[in-house]
Amino acid sequence: MAINTFARKEIKFLLNLEQYNNLITEIDKYMNPDNFCVDGKEYGVYNIYYDTPDDFLIRESLEKPYYKEKIRLRSYFSPAGEDDIVFLEIKKKIGGIVTKRRVTMTLSEADDYLKSRKKPSTGKYITKQVFSELDAFLKNYKVTPKQYISYQRRAFFGKDNHDFRLTFDRLITERRDNLSLAAPSYGTQIIGENERLMEVKVSDSIPDWLVRKLSELRIYKTSFSKYGTAYSVYVKKKIINERSANIYV
């Protein structure tokens, strides 16, 4: 079992295909592909978000509070088998700073923990500490699987600063049924086919070369939450369906 901890700012931008292709040329001068990007190719990211029966966590998040938190289960395989490695993550945002702590286990172990709090055996103090955070979160919020989100990702890290990361996501796909990482990836896309969601992940400031290129290409930061956008789509569909049903009453 492994543990990862992150603390950083995450700044988002929505790019069209022309902006993306122009930016990639510049990125290659200053950054290297992430280790998951074998031969520079994309990789898949597959997530199940957990929330309360009344969707309290995402509704609260959309209000943009100073403090918010969420929990998700992530895999890099689809569909994932019982013995495949997954990551149970607790993510918090305080002001503009994002912290993420996660534990690594098999899908079967994650299912056992989320259903009955049965933990995999570990002697690592930091892993026990994260499990304590997860226990407290799950005691506070009676959550169940509520949202599936997957995407194809291309990721980079700085040649001179490995803490500086850039990710580009496309084919961002959501669904609110069949909520298991053991199920294949399918659903409704929530950004355009030729769009890319870029996230700049830094512990301090954005490098000057990137600031210049973003200005040149007229790429501006945006507020975009994958889960938040998916939930907004769900609410809009629900309202439309309810209105349609009332017409025929």
C-alpha positions as CSV (number, residue, x, y, z in Angstrom):
1,M,0.0,0.0,0.0
2,A,1.2,3.5,-0.9
3,I,0.3,7.0,0.2
4,N,0.5,10.2,-1.7
5,T,0.0,13.8,-0.4
6,F,-0.4,16.9,-2.5
7,A,-0.7,20.6,-1.6
8,R,-1.0,23.0,-4.4
9,K,-2.9,25.6,-6.4
10,E,-5.0,24.3,-9.3
11,I,-5.8,26.8,-12.1
12,K,-8.1,25.7,-14.9
13,F,-8.4,26.8,-18.6
14,L,-10.7,25.6,-21.3
15,L,-8.9,25.4,-24.7
16,N,-10.0,24.9,-28.3
17,L,-8.0,22.6,-30.5
18,E,-6.0,25.4,-32.2
19,Q,-5.0,26.8,-28.8
20,Y,-4.1,23.4,-27.6
21,N,-1.9,22.5,-30.6
22,N,-0.1,25.8,-30.4
23,L,0.5,25.5,-26.7
24,I,1.9,21.9,-26.9
25,T,4.7,23.1,-29.1
26,E,5.9,25.5,-26.4
27,I,5.3,23.0,-23.6
28,D,7.8,20.5,-25.1
29,K,10.6,23.0,-24.6
30,Y,10.1,23.3,-20.8
31,M,8.3,20.1,-19.7
32,N,8.5,16.3,-19.9
33,P,5.6,13.9,-20.3
34,D,4.4,12.3,-17.1
35,N,5.5,8.7,-16.5
36,F,2.0,7.4,-17.2
37,C,2.2,9.0,-20.7
38,V,4.1,6.1,-22.3
39,D,5.7,7.4,-25.6
40,G,3.9,10.7,-25.0
41,K,0.4,9.0,-25.3
42,E,-2.7,9.7,-23.2
43,Y,-3.9,7.5,-20.4
44,G,-7.4,7.0,-19.0
45,V,-8.6,8.2,-15.6
46,Y,-11.7,6.7,-14.1
47,N,-13.5,8.0,-11.0
48,I,-16.4,7.3,-8.7
49,Y,-17.5,10.4,-6.6
50,Y,-19.3,9.8,-3.3
51,D,-21.9,12.1,-1.9
52,T,-24.9,12.2,0.4
53,P,-28.3,11.0,-0.7
54,D,-29.3,14.7,-1.2
55,D,-26.0,15.6,-3.0
56,F,-25.0,17.9,-0.2
57,L,-21.3,17.9,-0.9
58,I,-21.5,18.9,-4.6
59,R,-24.3,21.5,-3.9
60,E,-22.1,23.0,-1.2
61,S,-19.1,23.0,-3.5
62,L,-21.0,24.8,-6.2
63,E,-21.5,27.7,-3.7
64,K,-17.8,28.2,-3.7
65,P,-17.2,28.2,0.0
66,Y,-13.8,29.0,1.6
67,Y,-13.5,25.4,2.7
68,K,-14.8,22.3,0.9
69,E,-14.0,18.6,0.7
70,K,-14.9,15.5,-1.3
71,I,-14.0,11.9,-1.6
72,R,-13.6,9.8,-4.7
73,L,-12.3,6.4,-5.8
74,R,-9.9,6.4,-8.8
75,S,-8.6,3.8,-11.2
76,Y,-6.3,3.9,-14.2
77,F,-7.9,0.7,-15.6
78,S,-11.3,0.3,-17.2
79,P,-13.0,-1.9,-16.4
80,A,-11.1,-2.5,-13.2
81,G,-10.8,-6.0,-11.8
82,E,-11.0,-6.9,-8.1
83,D,-7.3,-7.2,-7.7
84,D,-6.4,-4.0,-9.7
85,I,-4.9,-1.1,-7.8
86,V,-7.2,1.9,-7.1
87,F,-6.8,5.1,-5.1
88,L,-9.2,6.3,-2.4
89,E,-8.7,10.0,-2.2
90,I,-9.9,12.8,0.1
91,K,-9.5,16.2,-1.5
92,K,-9.9,19.5,0.3
93,K,-9.7,23.1,-0.8
94,I,-9.0,25.8,1.7
95,G,-9.0,29.3,0.1
96,G,-7.1,28.7,-3.1
97,I,-5.0,25.8,-1.9
98,V,-5.9,22.2,-2.8
99,T,-4.7,19.3,-0.6
100,K,-5.1,15.7,-1.6
101,R,-4.3,12.6,0.4
102,R,-4.9,9.1,-0.8
103,V,-4.3,5.5,0.0
104,T,-3.7,2.7,-2.5
105,M,-5.4,-0.6,-2.3
106,T,-7.1,-3.1,-4.6
107,L,-10.7,-2.5,-5.8
108,S,-11.9,-5.4,-3.6
109,E,-10.2,-3.9,-0.5
110,A,-11.7,-0.4,-1.3
111,D,-15.2,-1.9,-1.7
112,D,-14.8,-3.6,1.7
113,Y,-13.6,-0.4,3.4
114,L,-16.3,1.8,2.0
115,K,-19.0,-0.7,2.9
116,S,-17.9,-1.9,6.3
117,R,-14.7,0.2,7.2
118,K,-12.6,-2.9,7.0
119,K,-9.1,-1.7,6.4
120,P,-6.2,-3.5,4.6
121,S,-3.4,-4.3,7.0
122,T,-0.7,-1.7,7.2
123,G,2.1,-0.8,9.5
124,K,2.7,2.7,8.1
125,Y,1.8,5.6,10.4
126,I,1.0,8.0,7.6
127,T,-1.4,5.5,6.0
128,K,-3.2,5.0,9.3
129,Q,-3.4,8.8,9.6
130,V,-5.1,9.1,6.2
131,F,-7.5,6.3,7.1
132,S,-8.3,8.2,10.3
133,E,-9.2,11.2,8.1
134,L,-11.3,9.0,5.8
135,D,-13.1,7.5,8.8
136,A,-13.9,11.0,10.2
137,F,-15.2,12.1,6.7
138,L,-17.4,9.0,6.3
139,K,-18.7,9.3,9.9
140,N,-19.7,13.0,9.1
141,Y,-21.2,12.2,5.7
142,K,-23.3,9.1,5.0
143,V,-22.2,8.8,1.4
144,T,-22.9,6.5,-1.4
145,P,-21.6,6.3,-5.0
146,K,-23.3,9.2,-6.9
147,Q,-21.3,10.1,-10.0
148,Y,-19.0,8.4,-12.5
149,I,-16.5,10.6,-14.4
150,S,-13.8,9.5,-16.8
151,Y,-11.5,11.2,-19.2
152,Q,-8.4,10.8,-21.4
153,R,-5.4,12.7,-19.9
154,R,-2.1,14.0,-21.2
155,A,0.2,15.2,-18.4
156,F,3.5,16.9,-18.1
157,F,5.9,18.0,-15.4
158,G,8.5,20.7,-15.4
159,K,12.1,19.9,-16.5
160,D,13.5,22.2,-13.8
161,N,10.6,21.9,-11.3
162,H,8.9,18.5,-10.9
163,D,6.3,20.1,-8.6
164,F,5.0,22.1,-11.6
165,R,2.4,20.0,-13.5
166,L,0.1,20.5,-16.5
167,T,-2.7,18.2,-17.5
168,F,-4.9,18.2,-20.5
169,D,-8.2,16.3,-20.3
170,R,-10.6,15.4,-23.2
171,L,-13.6,13.1,-23.7
172,I,-14.7,14.0,-20.2
173,T,-17.6,11.5,-19.7
174,E,-20.2,11.3,-17.0
175,R,-23.0,9.1,-15.9
176,R,-25.1,8.6,-12.7
177,D,-25.9,4.9,-13.1
178,N,-23.9,1.7,-13.0
179,L,-21.6,3.4,-10.5
180,S,-18.7,0.9,-10.3
181,L,-15.1,1.0,-11.5
182,A,-15.7,-2.6,-12.5
183,A,-18.0,-1.4,-15.2
184,P,-16.8,-0.1,-18.6
185,S,-16.4,3.6,-19.4
186,Y,-19.4,5.1,-21.1
187,G,-21.8,8.0,-20.6
188,T,-22.4,11.6,-21.8
189,Q,-19.5,14.0,-22.7
190,I,-19.6,17.3,-20.9
191,I,-17.1,19.3,-23.0
192,G,-16.9,19.6,-26.8
193,E,-15.1,17.0,-28.9
194,N,-12.4,19.5,-29.8
195,E,-12.0,21.1,-26.4
196,R,-9.3,20.4,-23.8
197,L,-9.5,21.1,-20.1
198,M,-6.1,22.3,-18.9
199,E,-5.1,22.3,-15.3
200,V,-2.0,24.1,-14.1
201,K,-0.9,22.6,-10.8
202,V,1.7,24.7,-8.9
203,S,2.9,25.1,-5.4
204,D,4.0,28.7,-6.0
205,S,3.5,30.8,-9.2
206,I,3.0,30.0,-12.9
207,P,6.3,30.2,-14.9
208,D,6.8,33.3,-17.0
209,W,7.1,31.4,-20.2
210,L,3.6,29.9,-19.7
211,V,2.1,33.3,-18.7
212,R,3.4,34.8,-21.9
213,K,2.1,31.9,-24.1
214,L,-1.3,32.0,-22.5
215,S,-1.6,35.7,-23.1
216,E,-0.4,35.3,-26.7
217,L,-3.0,32.6,-27.4
218,R,-5.7,34.4,-25.5
219,I,-6.2,31.5,-23.1
220,Y,-8.0,32.7,-20.0
221,K,-8.6,30.9,-16.7
222,T,-12.0,29.6,-16.0
223,S,-14.0,28.0,-13.2
224,F,-14.7,24.4,-14.1
225,S,-15.5,21.4,-11.9
226,K,-15.9,18.1,-13.6
227,Y,-18.3,16.8,-10.9
228,G,-20.0,20.2,-10.6
229,T,-20.6,20.4,-14.4
230,A,-21.9,16.8,-14.4
231,Y,-24.2,17.5,-11.5
232,S,-25.5,20.7,-13.2
233,V,-26.3,18.7,-16.3
234,Y,-28.2,16.2,-14.2
235,V,-30.2,18.9,-12.5
236,K,-31.1,20.6,-15.8
237,K,-32.3,17.3,-17.2
238,K,-34.3,16.6,-14.1
239,I,-36.1,20.0,-14.3
240,I,-36.9,19.5,-18.0
241,N,-38.3,16.0,-17.4
242,E,-40.4,17.2,-14.5
243,R,-41.8,20.1,-16.6
244,S,-42.5,17.7,-19.5
245,A,-44.3,15.4,-17.1
246,N,-46.5,18.2,-15.7
247,I,-47.6,19.2,-19.2
248,Y,-49.3,15.8,-19.6
249,V,-50.8,15.6,-16.2
